[in-house]
């Protein structure tokens, strides 16, 4: 009897294993093979390159499903193309444009979110999109621009959107926004462009009468000696925001029954706030970047761009956005103030890594603000072809690209721009529309002083020498440090956030540097899967069930035109399937069937 029982048990066990394997095979056959994501639908609504921005999606009361895509002022600023595209995705294989909401005159929409809210004042679908100024639109020959801030719409009927509070203005530009509801009240988290108090909360319980209830920044939560400024452009500022409300029985006491805000705070990393009372946030903790960086082995770059928590609140998938694949090692080589100083390469200037030996070295000459070509002193005559002269320029009056173009035309081999009295310590990432022929750097005013032989500890208003005054010899060298990538953070104890693992595509550290932008951008999290928009590396799906060893399980890159993915969203369609939506800046909306994780953990 014993032998028979054992034999029967063995047969039963084998049968169970076979059934599980069969279920696993059918499960994955239904989901499609892991690897390249299958394209379900595509709609190119882009007006040109770099036009489309973020996206969100929602099933509407009319029984149909819609995706909402923001748009930039590229290729030009016009209310015909800057705003929110509404795309009907009821049939994911045949998406079609259903409507368009123009942004206010002279503004663009870099972000968009739609959420169903139910309050005593409104029960429906609320859309928010931030506005930033753009240039180029005119009316009767005069430039126009509306007040910036956030725009609210009732899109319960996406075919007939109704704007709330058209006169409401925050009087500042907004880059990102996030809607959440707690009880009977609804709020929008707001990211202000370039301000010390850059995190705001707006009460939209009654969307027709929005009220700002909070304006704070890192100075309200962090000590001045915290890890705040890293890498090429060393600054702390909030870039993206997320909010989650956790149940009363949550195992982490600080989260139980509370609403938590997750702030991607650039070089300051991830900041967690308890915003249960939105007018009085409570600081819970912040992350620090590991030094050295676990992927590059160099000092950390920072650049926390977007972060999304898992539903249980234990982990956060955080992505860094870094378009510069090399950091600038800048030194003053002669004079009384020799040494290494911070400097940032311009975004439109010739790359130092493209120069011979990846180095710019030479004698400097102060040329003033360089706005009028006739006022720029000519560089000295060269004694050899290898001799270089670098113009030192004060910021102000005219655009960066005008300054750099002027000194290039005057015969200089490079440029260094230092900041104004008002923002003396700040280092900027210079931008411009025209690619310059020479490399250029931006430094603080005090570094500019040191180059000109003035003590960098001098007051910001210290008089400058006359244009034509020689400065010190300087050297700027490009040191490769890769693109931005993803990190998995343990936030189960918000006072002791720990970085557990990292995920980077092969192109993040590839040399020579491939064409295109290969930095991570936006992310959406579902259970332990991260869905990532990765610019030229397309859409990536990463399983971080083991947060110390995350694994990519699926991806998509447009083999024909190349990808330029800005936004990503996981949409649970009323048909029962999950779809990944991707917004490509140049080719519009893409729809993919979402892969499924294996039902057997050891086979993932």
C-alpha positions in Angstrom: 0.0 0.0 0.0 2.8 2.4 0.9 4.6 1.8 -2.5 1.3 2.3 -4.4 0.6 5.5 -2.5 4.0 6.9 -3.1 3.8 6.0 -6.8 0.3 7.6 -7.0 1.6 10.7 -5.3 4.5 10.9 -7.7 2.2 10.6 -10.7 -0.1 13.3 -9.3 2.9 15.6 -8.7 4.1 15.1 -12.3 0.6 15.8 -13.5 0.4 19.0 -11.5 3.8 20.1 -12.8 2.7 19.4 -16.4 -0.5 21.3 -16.0 1.4 24.3 -14.5 3.9 24.2 -17.4 1.0 24.0 -19.9 -0.7 27.0 -18.2 2.6 28.9 -18.3 3.0 28.1 -22.0 -0.6 29.2 -22.8 -0.2 32.3 -20.7 2.9 33.5 -22.5 1.6 32.4 -25.9 -1.5 34.6 -25.3 0.7 37.5 -24.2 3.1 37.2 -27.1 6.8 36.2 -26.8 9.0 38.2 -24.5 11.4 40.5 -26.4 10.2 43.0 -28.9 6.8 44.5 -28.0 4.1 43.8 -30.6 2.7 47.0 -32.1 -1.1 47.1 -31.9 -1.7 50.6 -33.3 0.0 53.8 -34.3 -1.2 57.3 -35.1 1.2 60.0 -36.2 -0.3 63.3 -35.1 3.1 65.1 -34.7 3.4 68.4 -36.6 7.1 67.9 -36.8 10.2 66.7 -34.9 10.1 67.1 -31.1 6.5 68.1 -31.1 4.6 65.6 -29.0 5.2 65.5 -25.2 3.5 63.5 -22.4 0.3 61.4 -22.4 -2.4 59.9 -20.2 -5.5 57.8 -21.0 -8.9 57.2 -19.5 -12.1 55.3 -20.3 -14.9 57.8 -20.7 -18.6 57.6 -19.6 -19.6 57.4 -23.2 -18.2 53.8 -23.3 -15.2 54.9 -25.4 -11.5 55.2 -24.4 -9.3 58.1 -25.1 -5.6 59.0 -25.0 -4.5 62.6 -24.2 -1.2 63.9 -25.6 0.5 67.2 -24.9 2.5 69.2 -27.4 5.4 71.6 -27.5 6.1 74.7 -29.6 8.1 72.7 -32.1 8.3 73.2 -35.0 6.7 76.5 -34.1 4.4 78.2 -31.6 0.8 78.3 -32.6 -2.5 77.5 -30.9 -3.1 75.2 -34.0 -0.5 72.8 -32.7 0.3 73.6 -29.1 -2.2 72.0 -26.7 -3.7 68.6 -26.1 -4.6 66.1 -28.7 -7.5 63.8 -27.8 -7.2 60.4 -29.5 -10.0 57.7 -29.6 -8.3 54.4 -28.7 -11.5 52.4 -28.2 -10.2 50.2 -31.0 -6.5 50.1 -30.1 -5.6 48.8 -33.5 -7.2 51.9 -35.2 -6.5 55.0 -33.1 -8.0 58.2 -34.5 -7.9 61.8 -33.5 -11.2 62.8 -31.9 -10.5 66.4 -30.8 -7.9 69.0 -30.0 -7.7 71.4 -27.0 -5.5 74.4 -27.9 -3.3 75.8 -25.1 -3.7 79.4 -24.2 -2.1 81.8 -26.7 1.7 81.9 -26.5 2.0 78.8 -24.3 2.7 75.1 -24.7 1.7 71.9 -22.9 4.7 69.8 -21.7 2.6 67.6 -19.5 -1.0 66.3 -19.3 -3.1 64.2 -16.9 -6.7 63.1 -16.8 -8.5 61.7 -13.7 -12.0 60.9 -12.7 -12.8 62.8 -9.5 -16.0 63.0 -7.4 -16.4 65.8 -5.0 -19.5 67.8 -3.7 -18.9 70.2 -6.6 -17.9 68.0 -9.5 -18.3 64.4 -10.6 -16.6 63.8 -13.9 -13.3 63.6 -15.8 -10.8 66.4 -15.0 -7.9 67.2 -17.3 -5.0 69.4 -16.2 -2.2 70.6 -18.4 0.6 73.0 -17.3 1.6 75.9 -19.5 5.0 77.3 -20.3 5.7 80.3 -22.5 6.5 79.7 -26.2 7.5 82.3 -28.8 6.4 83.1 -32.3 2.6 83.4 -32.2 1.3 86.9 -33.2 -2.1 88.5 -33.5 -2.4 91.6 -35.8 1.4 91.6 -35.9 1.8 91.8 -32.1 3.3 89.0 -30.0 0.8 87.5 -27.6 1.1 85.4 -24.5 -1.5 84.3 -21.9 -0.8 84.1 -18.2 1.0 80.8 -17.4 0.2 78.2 -14.8 -2.3 75.3 -15.1 -5.3 74.8 -17.3 -8.3 72.8 -16.1 -10.9 71.1 -18.4 -14.0 69.0 -17.9 -13.5 66.2 -20.4 -16.4 64.0 -19.2 -17.4 64.4 -22.9 -14.1 64.4 -24.7 -15.8 65.6 -27.9 -17.0 68.8 -26.1 -14.4 69.8 -23.4 -15.4 72.7 -21.1 -12.7 74.9 -19.6 -12.9 75.6 -15.9 -11.8 79.0 -14.4 -10.3 80.6 -17.5 -9.2 83.6 -15.5 -7.4 81.6 -12.9 -3.6 82.1 -13.1 -0.6 81.1 -11.0 1.5 83.8 -12.6 4.4 81.4 -13.1 5.4 78.8 -15.7 4.6 75.2 -14.8 6.4 72.2 -16.1 4.5 69.3 -14.5 1.3 68.6 -12.6 -0.5 65.7 -11.0 -4.1 65.3 -9.9 -5.1 63.3 -6.8 -8.1 63.0 -4.5 -8.3 62.5 -0.8 -11.8 61.9 0.6 -14.1 64.5 -0.9 -11.3 66.9 -1.8 -9.2 67.0 -5.0 -5.9 68.6 -5.5 -3.3 69.3 -8.2 0.5 69.1 -7.4 2.3 71.7 -9.3 5.9 72.1 -10.3 7.0 75.7 -10.8 9.8 76.6 -13.2 12.8 78.2 -11.7 11.8 79.3 -8.2 13.1 78.6 -4.7 9.6 77.7 -3.6 8.9 75.5 -6.6 6.4 72.9 -5.1 2.8 74.0 -5.0 -0.6 72.4 -4.2 -3.8 73.8 -5.7 -7.2 72.8 -4.3 -9.5 71.9 -7.2 -12.4 70.4 -5.2 -14.5 72.9 -7.0 -12.6 73.1 -10.3 -14.4 76.3 -11.2 -12.8 78.0 -8.2 -9.2 76.6 -7.8 -7.3 77.9 -4.8 -3.5 77.6 -4.2 -2.9 76.2 -0.7 0.9 75.7 -0.6 4.2 77.0 -1.9 7.3 75.4 -0.5 10.8 74.2 -1.6 13.8 72.3 -0.5 14.8 75.0 2.0 11.7 74.1 4.0 12.8 70.4 4.4 16.5 69.9 3.9 19.6 71.2 5.7 22.0 73.3 3.7 24.7 70.6 4.1 22.5 67.9 2.5 23.4 66.4 -0.9 21.9 69.2 -3.1 24.2 70.0 -6.0 25.9 67.4 -8.3 27.3 67.1 -11.8 27.4 69.4 -14.7 24.6 71.8 -13.7 24.7 71.6 -9.8 21.2 72.6 -8.7 18.3 71.3 -6.6 14.8 71.8 -8.1 11.7 69.7 -8.3 11.0 68.3 -11.8 8.2 65.8 -11.4 5.6 64.8 -8.8 3.5 61.8 -7.8 1.0 61.2 -5.0 -0.4 58.1 -3.4 -3.0 57.6 -0.6 -2.4 54.5 1.4 -5.0 52.4 3.4 -5.2 52.7 7.2 -3.8 49.2 7.6 -0.6 49.9 5.7 2.4 48.2 7.4 4.5 51.3 7.3 3.2 53.5 10.2 4.3 56.7 8.4 2.1 55.8 5.4 -0.9 54.2 7.1 -4.0 56.2 6.1 -1.8 59.0 4.8 -1.3 60.7 1.4 2.4 60.7 0.4 4.0 63.0 -2.3 7.0 61.7 -4.2 9.1 64.6 -5.5 11.9 64.0 -8.1 14.2 66.8 -6.9 17.0 66.7 -9.4 20.4 66.7 -7.6 18.7 66.4 -4.2 17.3 63.0 -5.3 13.9 61.8 -4.1 12.0 63.7 -1.4 9.0 62.2 0.4 6.4 64.4 2.0 3.3 63.5 4.0 0.7 65.8 2.4 -2.4 64.5 4.3 -2.8 68.1 5.3 -1.8 69.8 2.0 -1.4 73.1 3.7 1.2 71.7 6.2 3.3 69.0 4.6 5.5 66.8 6.8 9.0 65.9 5.6 9.6 62.2 5.8 13.0 61.7 4.2 15.1 62.0 1.1 17.5 59.9 -0.9 21.2 60.4 -1.6 23.1 59.4 -4.7 25.7 56.7 -4.2 29.3 57.9 -4.6 30.9 56.6 -6.7 28.1 56.0 -9.2 27.5 52.2 -9.4 27.2 52.2 -13.2 29.9 54.8 -14.3 32.3 54.5 -11.3 32.5 58.3 -11.2 31.1 60.9 -8.9 27.3 61.0 -9.2 25.6 63.3 -11.7 22.2 63.6 -9.9 19.3 64.7 -12.2 16.4 62.9 -10.6 13.7 63.4 -13.2 10.7 61.1 -12.5 9.8 58.7 -9.7 6.8 56.3 -9.2 6.2 54.1 -6.2 4.9 50.6 -6.1 1.3 50.2 -4.9 2.5 48.7 -1.5 4.8 51.8 -1.0 7.9 49.7 -0.4 9.8 50.6 -3.6 10.2 53.5 -5.9 11.5 53.3 -9.5 13.3 56.6 -10.1 14.8 57.7 -13.4 17.6 60.3 -14.0 17.5 62.5 -17.1 21.0 63.3 -18.4 21.6 64.4 -22.0 25.2 65.1 -21.5 27.4 62.0 -22.0 30.5 63.7 -20.7 31.2 66.0 -17.8 33.6 68.9 -18.1 36.7 68.9 -16.1 37.6 72.6 -16.0 40.8 74.0 -14.5 42.4 77.4 -14.3 46.1 76.7 -15.0 47.9 80.0 -14.2 47.6 82.9 -11.8 46.8 83.1 -8.1 43.6 81.0 -8.3 44.6 77.8 -10.0 42.6 74.7 -9.5 39.4 72.9 -10.6 36.1 74.7 -10.9 32.6 73.7 -11.9 31.5 74.4 -15.5 28.7 73.3 -17.8 28.9 72.9 -21.6 26.2 74.7 -23.6 23.4 72.6 -25.1 23.8 74.2 -28.6 27.6 74.6 -28.8 30.2 72.4 -30.4 31.0 69.5 -28.0 34.4 69.5 -26.4 34.5 65.7 -26.9 34.6 66.4 -30.7 37.8 68.4 -30.4 41.3 66.9 -30.8 42.2 65.1 -27.6 38.7 66.0 -26.3 40.3 69.1 -24.8 39.9 72.9 -25.1 42.9 74.7 -23.7 44.2 78.3 -24.3 44.6 81.9 -23.2 41.5 83.8 -22.2 40.5 87.4 -23.0 37.7 89.3 -21.4 35.3 90.7 -24.1 32.4 92.2 -22.1 28.8 91.1 -22.9 29.6 90.4 -26.6 26.2 91.6 -27.9 27.6 94.1 -30.4 30.2 92.6 -32.8 31.8 96.0 -33.1 32.6 96.2 -29.4 34.4 92.8 -29.3 38.2 93.1 -29.1 39.9 90.8 -31.6 42.0 87.9 -30.3 45.8 88.3 -30.4 47.6 87.0 -33.5 48.5 83.3 -33.2 52.1 82.2 -33.1 51.2 78.6 -34.1 48.1 76.8 -35.5 47.7 75.0 -32.2 47.4 78.2 -30.2 43.8 78.8 -28.9 42.1 82.0 -27.6 39.0 81.8 -25.5 36.6 84.7 -25.0 35.3 85.4 -21.5 31.8 86.9 -21.6 29.5 88.3 -19.0 25.9 87.0 -19.1 23.1 89.5 -19.9 21.4 91.8 -22.5 21.4 89.4 -25.4 20.8 85.6 -25.9 23.6 83.1 -25.4 23.6 82.0 -29.1 24.1 85.7 -30.2 27.1 86.1 -27.8 28.7 82.8 -28.9 28.1 83.5 -32.6 29.7 87.0 -32.3 32.9 85.8 -30.6 33.2 82.9 -33.1 32.9 85.4 -36.0 35.6 87.6 -34.2 38.0 84.6 -34.4 37.9 83.0 -31.0 38.3 79.3 -30.6 36.0 78.9 -27.6 33.9 80.9 -25.1 33.2 81.0 -21.3 30.1 82.8 -20.1 29.9 83.8 -16.4 26.8 84.7 -14.5 25.3 88.0 -13.5 25.5 89.8 -10.1 21.9 88.7 -9.3 22.5 85.0 -9.8 26.3 85.0 -9.1 26.6 81.4 -7.8 24.2 79.7 -10.2 25.5 77.6 -13.1 23.1 77.3 -16.1 22.7 74.9 -19.0 22.9 77.3 -22.0 20.4 76.7 -24.8 20.0 78.2 -28.3 18.4 77.5 -31.6 21.4 77.6 -33.8 24.3 75.2 -33.5 27.5 77.1 -32.8 30.9 76.5 -34.5 32.9 76.7 -31.3 32.6 75.1 -27.8 31.3 77.2 -24.9 31.0 76.8 -21.2 29.0 78.5 -18.5 30.5 79.2 -15.0 29.5 81.1 -11.9 30.4 84.7 -11.6 33.0 83.9 -9.0 34.7 81.4 -11.3 34.7 84.2 -13.9 36.5 86.4 -11.3 39.2 83.8 -10.8 39.7 83.5 -14.6 40.2 87.3 -14.7 42.6 87.3 -11.8 40.0 88.6 -9.2 39.6 86.7 -6.0 36.6 84.4 -6.2 35.7 85.4 -2.6 35.1 89.0 -3.8 31.6 90.5 -3.6 29.5 89.7 -6.6 29.3 93.4 -7.5 33.1 93.8 -7.8 34.0 95.9 -10.8 35.1 94.1 -13.9 38.2 94.9 -16.0 37.9 96.6 -19.3 37.1 94.5 -22.4 40.4 93.3 -24.0 42.0 92.5 -20.6 43.8 89.1 -20.8 42.8 86.4 -18.3 44.4 83.2 -17.2 45.1 80.1 -19.2 42.4 77.5 -18.8 41.7 73.9 -19.8 38.4 72.1 -20.3 38.5 68.4 -20.8 35.5 66.1 -21.7 35.2 63.0 -19.4 32.7 60.4 -20.5 30.0 59.6 -17.9 27.1 58.1 -19.9 23.4 59.0 -20.1 20.7 59.0 -17.4 19.3 55.6 -16.2 16.9 54.0 -13.7 17.3 53.2 -10.0 15.3 51.1 -7.6 14.9 52.7 -4.1 13.8 51.0 -0.9 11.5 53.6 0.8 9.9 51.2 3.4 11.7 53.4 6.0 11.4 56.9 4.5 14.0 58.2 6.9 16.6 55.8 5.6 16.0 55.5 1.8 18.4 52.9 0.3 19.3 52.5 -3.4 19.1 48.7 -4.1 19.6 48.4 -7.8 20.0 50.0 -11.2 18.9 49.5 -14.8 20.6 51.0 -17.8 20.2 50.1 -21.5 23.4 49.2 -23.4 23.5 52.6 -25.0 23.8 54.4 -21.7 27.5 53.6 -21.5 28.2 52.8 -25.1 31.3 54.3 -26.8 31.6 55.8 -29.3 28.4 57.7 -28.3 25.5 56.6 -30.6 23.4 59.1 -32.4 20.2 60.3 -30.7 19.3 60.9 -27.0 19.7 57.7 -25.0 18.6 59.0 -21.6 15.8 57.6 -19.6 12.7 59.8 -19.4 9.3 59.0 -17.9 8.2 55.9 -16.1 5.0 54.1 -15.0 4.9 51.3 -12.4 2.5 48.3 -12.1 3.3 45.8 -9.4 7.0 45.1 -9.9 7.1 46.1 -13.6 8.4 49.4 -14.8 7.3 50.8 -18.2 9.8 53.3 -19.4 10.0 55.9 -22.2 13.7 56.1 -23.1 13.9 58.6 -25.9 16.0 57.0 -28.7 15.9 53.6 -26.9 12.2 53.5 -27.3 10.0 51.8 -24.7 11.5 49.4 -22.2 9.7 47.1 -19.8 11.8 46.1 -16.7 10.9 43.5 -14.1 12.3 44.5 -10.7 10.8 41.7 -8.6 14.4 41.3 -7.5 15.2 45.0 -7.0 19.0 44.3 -6.8 19.0 42.6 -10.2 16.3 44.2 -12.4 15.8 42.5 -15.8 14.4 43.8 -19.1 11.6 41.6 -20.4 10.4 43.6 -23.4 11.2 46.6 -25.6 10.4 48.5 -28.7 12.5 50.7 -31.0 11.1 51.9 -34.3 13.5 50.2 -36.8 12.3 52.3 -39.7 12.4 55.9 -38.3 14.1 55.5 -35.0 12.4 56.3 -31.7 12.1 59.4 -29.6 9.8 58.4 -26.8 8.9 61.1 -24.2 5.9 59.6 -22.4 4.5 56.2 -21.4 1.3 55.0 -19.9 -0.1 51.6 -19.0 -3.8 51.6 -19.9 -6.2 48.9 -18.6 -8.7 48.8 -21.4 -12.4 48.0 -20.9 -11.8 45.0 -23.2 -9.8 43.4 -20.3 -6.4 43.8 -21.8 -3.5 46.0 -20.8 -1.8 48.2 -23.4 1.3 50.2 -23.2 0.9 53.7 -24.7 4.0 55.6 -25.9 4.3 59.2 -27.1 7.0 59.6 -29.6 8.0 63.3 -29.9 8.3 63.0 -33.7 5.9 60.2 -34.7 3.0 60.5 -32.3 1.0 57.8 -30.4 2.1 54.1 -30.3 0.1 51.3 -28.8 1.6 48.0 -27.7 0.2 44.9 -26.1 1.6 44.7 -22.6 3.8 41.6 -21.8 2.9 39.4 -18.9 5.3 38.2 -16.3 5.8 34.4 -16.1 3.6 32.7 -13.6 6.7 30.8 -12.5 9.2 33.2 -10.8 12.2 31.0 -11.6 11.4 31.2 -15.3 11.3 35.0 -15.4 
